[in-house]
């Protein structure tokens, strides 16, 4: 039977079990003590949220490989106000240095009830910010950050909330939840 572990990866943690600069403190090794599981996909060190770990190579491929177009939903706190034009551009796909992105599902949302981030996101009284929900089916390097920047909304905080049918619902930062598959 395959194992699938949902991890709420904290900010500052690498999506790997070895090779961090701070020993184990900045890798998955200090959060997950389950032998033989590997990350299905990646989250940048400065991104938070849902990371799926499995011991099943086929499942890992189905989750991580772009050809399977597994939807991934992100909650992004962005600098500036997401107006209709910016949201429409994201929905249609934006031109990046490595080509145009596929259309995304995007909507402005109320600030979500999330855990505190350590360190906190910088706050500037003179610059407004807002939250958007963005669902993509590609997996380019730093794609969501590059997409929001391309429409004039630099990302301040990025949380992957959902991958396929799996969500972070009820999983605190640094916590895991094993599901039966």
Secondary structure, DSSP 8 states (H G I E B T S, - for coil): ---EEEEEE-TT--SSSS--TTTTTTSGGGT---TT-EESS---TT-EEEEEEES-HHHHHHHH-GGG---EEEEEEEES---HHHHHHHHH--EETTEE----EEEEE--------SS-----TTS-EEEEEEEES---TTHHHHHHHHTT--EEEEEEEEETTEE-TT--TT-EEEE--
